[in-house]
Amino acid sequence: MREFAGRVAVITGAGSGIGRALAEKAAAEGMTVVIADIDLAALEETERILKGEGATALAVQVDVADPDSVDRLAREALDEYGAVHLVFNNAGVGAGTTVWESSLADWHWVLGVNLWGVIHGVRAFLPILLQQDEGHVVNTASVAGVLPYHPSGPYLVSKHAVVGLTEHLAVSLKQANAPVGASVLLPSWVRTNILASEEHRPAALRNPAPPASDDGTMAWMQQAVASGMAPEQVAERVFDGIREGRLYLFTHPDHKNELEQRYQAMLASMPAR
């Protein structure tokens, strides 16, 4: 997909951070924008910004962990604009600690948003894209989705799964000669509200007591986020990657050595025969 003007983009997690930046970039490219988020106040702020910049935008409050909610988003986008061309399954949250110390609530919430949100988005929108002469899906993972460690086990697992899902999707679309492309976004630290996502956690999936705090790890992550890449720079690199037809949309060069070491370790572990 190389031309964006006059087409329709749908972005989940558009209330702030990368999602808002993607929406602004899409609008700047001349696209009509459908924005979705569970946080209504933040969503309305993004809508206000977009319309203030002269964009055509529709805001829909959505819980991506709920398939009916995502299906409703697709219907409203089609009812309003008649087509969808570019879909960003971008909503994400973070919670939990080690695999064994994270609660079941942590696992259900993080996988529900980060993985099932992407699954619901692909299932709701891909049939629409396949009926058109072009389309593209971008699923937001993380560089943690290709590296061996992140302080949150549920987050790491969810992002690895999104990478695998998107790789499978890209190959399946190519085998079907479909006019639709797929990319996975793999950012490192970005200045977003990811560490504040807990405030939007459903009551049914809250931990009965606050988890034991690791002040050192939290302080490190807060610093990493605060000094991270601007979301607007991420959005620029994403649209460049879509134009170039790239599957993997990396935004930071920082982890190249770690990535090389991971795959070298894999290759070294292969039996000789």
C-alpha positions in Angstrom: 0.0 0.0 0.0 1.7 3.2 -1.2 -1.1 5.8 -1.5 -3.1 6.9 1.6 -5.0 10.0 0.5 -8.7 9.5 0.2 -8.7 6.2 2.1 -10.0 5.1 5.5 -7.8 4.2 8.5 -9.0 2.5 11.7 -6.8 2.8 14.8 -7.4 1.2 18.2 -5.7 2.5 21.3 -6.0 5.9 19.7 -6.6 7.8 22.9 -2.9 8.6 23.4 0.6 7.6 22.6 1.4 5.7 19.5 -2.3 5.3 18.6 -2.9 9.1 18.7 0.3 9.7 16.7 -0.8 7.2 14.0 -4.2 8.8 13.8 -2.6 12.3 13.3 -0.2 10.9 10.7 -3.0 9.2 8.8 -5.0 12.4 8.8 -1.9 14.3 7.6 -1.7 11.8 4.7 -5.2 12.7 3.7 -7.0 9.8 5.2 -10.3 9.6 6.9 -9.7 8.3 10.4 -11.8 6.1 12.6 -10.4 6.1 16.1 -11.1 3.7 19.0 -10.2 3.5 22.6 -11.6 2.2 25.9 -10.8 5.6 27.6 -13.6 7.8 26.4 -12.1 11.1 27.6 -8.8 10.4 25.9 -10.6 9.3 22.8 -12.6 12.5 22.6 -9.4 14.5 23.1 -7.9 12.8 20.1 -11.0 13.5 18.1 -10.9 17.1 19.1 -7.2 17.4 18.0 -7.9 15.7 14.6 -10.9 17.8 13.8 -9.0 20.9 14.9 -6.5 20.0 12.2 -9.2 19.7 9.6 -9.4 15.9 9.6 -12.5 13.8 9.0 -12.8 11.6 12.1 -15.2 9.2 13.8 -14.6 8.2 17.5 -15.9 4.9 18.8 -15.5 3.7 22.3 -14.3 0.1 22.1 -13.0 -2.6 24.4 -10.8 -4.6 22.1 -10.9 -7.6 24.4 -14.6 -7.9 23.6 -15.2 -9.4 20.1 -18.7 -7.8 19.9 -17.2 -4.4 20.6 -14.7 -4.8 17.8 -17.3 -6.1 15.4 -19.4 -3.0 16.2 -16.3 -0.8 15.4 -16.1 -2.5 12.0 -19.8 -2.0 11.3 -19.7 1.7 12.3 -16.7 2.4 10.2 -18.4 0.8 7.1 -21.8 2.4 7.8 -20.1 5.8 8.1 -17.6 5.7 5.3 -18.3 2.6 3.2 -14.8 1.2 3.2 -11.8 0.5 5.4 -8.3 0.3 3.9 -5.7 0.5 6.7 -6.2 -1.1 10.1 -4.0 -0.6 13.1 -4.6 -3.1 15.9 -2.7 -1.0 18.3 -4.3 -1.1 21.8 -2.1 -2.5 24.5 -1.6 -2.7 28.3 1.1 -3.9 30.6 0.8 -5.8 34.0 2.3 -8.7 35.9 5.8 -9.8 36.8 7.4 -13.2 36.5 5.5 -16.0 34.9 4.9 -17.7 38.2 4.2 -14.5 40.3 1.7 -12.9 37.8 -1.9 -13.5 38.8 -4.4 -15.2 36.6 -6.1 -11.8 36.4 -2.8 -10.3 35.1 -2.7 -13.0 32.4 -6.3 -12.7 31.4 -6.2 -8.9 31.1 -2.9 -8.6 29.3 -3.6 -11.4 26.8 -7.2 -10.2 26.4 -6.1 -6.8 25.2 -2.7 -7.4 23.6 -3.3 -10.7 21.9 -7.1 -11.3 21.7 -7.5 -7.6 20.8 -5.4 -8.2 17.7 -7.2 -11.5 16.9 -10.6 -9.8 17.2 -9.3 -6.9 15.0 -8.0 -9.2 12.2 -11.2 -11.4 12.2 -13.5 -8.3 12.1 -11.6 -6.3 9.5 -9.8 -8.7 7.2 -12.9 -9.9 5.4 -13.6 -6.2 4.6 -10.1 -5.6 3.3 -10.2 -8.8 1.1 -13.3 -7.5 -0.7 -11.4 -4.4 -1.9 -8.5 -4.0 -4.3 -6.1 -3.1 -1.5 -5.6 -3.0 2.2 -3.1 -3.3 5.0 -3.1 -4.5 8.6 -0.5 -3.3 11.2 -0.5 -5.2 14.5 1.4 -3.5 17.3 3.7 -5.9 19.2 7.0 -4.7 20.8 10.7 -5.3 20.4 10.0 -7.5 23.5 8.2 -9.8 21.0 11.5 -10.9 19.5 13.8 -10.7 22.6 14.1 -13.2 25.4 13.3 -11.0 28.4 10.9 -8.3 29.6 10.1 -7.6 33.3 6.4 -8.7 32.7 6.0 -12.3 31.7 2.4 -11.8 30.4 3.5 -8.8 28.3 6.4 -10.7 26.8 4.2 -13.7 25.9 1.5 -11.5 24.4 3.9 -9.7 22.2 5.7 -12.8 21.0 2.3 -14.2 20.1 1.4 -11.0 18.1 4.7 -11.4 16.1 3.8 -15.0 15.3 0.3 -14.2 14.4 1.4 -11.5 12.0 4.0 -13.6 10.4 1.4 -16.3 9.8 -1.0 -13.7 8.5 1.5 -12.3 6.0 2.4 -15.7 4.6 -1.3 -16.8 4.4 -2.2 -13.6 2.5 0.7 -14.1 0.1 -0.2 -17.7 -0.6 -3.8 -16.6 -1.3 -2.6 -13.9 -3.7 -4.6 -11.5 -1.6 -4.4 -7.7 -2.3 -3.8 -7.1 1.4 -0.5 -6.7 3.3 0.4 -7.2 6.9 3.1 -5.7 9.2 4.0 -6.0 12.8 5.2 -2.9 14.7 8.1 -3.6 17.0 8.9 -0.5 19.0 11.3 -0.2 21.9 10.7 2.5 24.6 8.3 5.2 23.5 6.8 8.1 25.4 3.4 6.7 26.1 1.0 6.0 29.0 1.6 2.3 29.0 2.7 2.3 32.7 -0.6 4.0 33.6 -2.8 1.5 31.8 -3.8 -0.1 35.2 -6.4 2.6 35.7 -8.4 1.2 32.8 -8.3 -2.4 34.0 -11.8 -4.0 34.4 -12.9 -4.5 37.9 -13.4 -8.2 37.4 -9.7 -8.6 36.5 -8.2 -6.5 39.2 -5.9 -8.2 41.7 -7.5 -8.5 45.2 -4.4 -6.9 46.7 -1.7 -4.8 45.2 1.2 -7.0 43.9 4.5 -6.8 45.8 6.3 -3.7 44.4 9.7 -3.8 42.8 10.6 -0.1 43.1 13.9 -0.5 41.2 12.3 -2.1 38.2 9.5 0.4 38.1 11.8 3.3 38.4 13.9 1.9 35.6 10.9 1.5 33.3 9.5 5.0 34.2 12.9 6.4 33.2 13.0 4.4 30.0 9.5 5.5 29.0 10.2 9.2 29.9 13.4 9.2 27.7 11.8 7.1 24.9 11.1 8.0 21.3 8.4 10.5 20.5 5.2 8.7 19.3 5.2 11.0 16.2 8.6 9.7 15.1 7.2 6.1 15.5 4.3 7.0 13.3 6.5 8.4 10.6 8.6 5.2 10.5 5.4 3.1 10.5 4.0 4.8 7.4 7.4 4.6 5.7 7.5 0.9 6.4 4.0 0.4 5.0 4.9 2.2 1.8 8.0 -0.1 1.5 5.9 -3.2 2.1 8.0 -4.3 5.1 6.7 -7.0 7.4 8.8 -6.0 10.4 8.5 -2.4 11.4 11.3 -1.8 13.8 11.6 1.8 15.2 14.8 1.7 17.3 18.3 0.3 16.3 19.2 -0.1 20.0 18.5 -3.8 20.4 20.2 -5.1 17.2 23.0 -6.8 19.1 20.6 -8.5 21.5 18.5 -9.8 18.5 21.6 -11.1 16.8 22.7 -12.9 20.0 19.3 -14.5 20.4 19.2 -16.0 16.9 22.9 -16.9 17.0 22.2 -18.9 20.2 19.3 -20.7 18.4 21.5 -21.5 15.4 24.3 -22.8 17.6 21.8 -25.1 19.4 20.8 -26.8 16.1 21.9 -30.4 15.8 24.6 -31.1 13.2 22.3 -33.6 11.6 
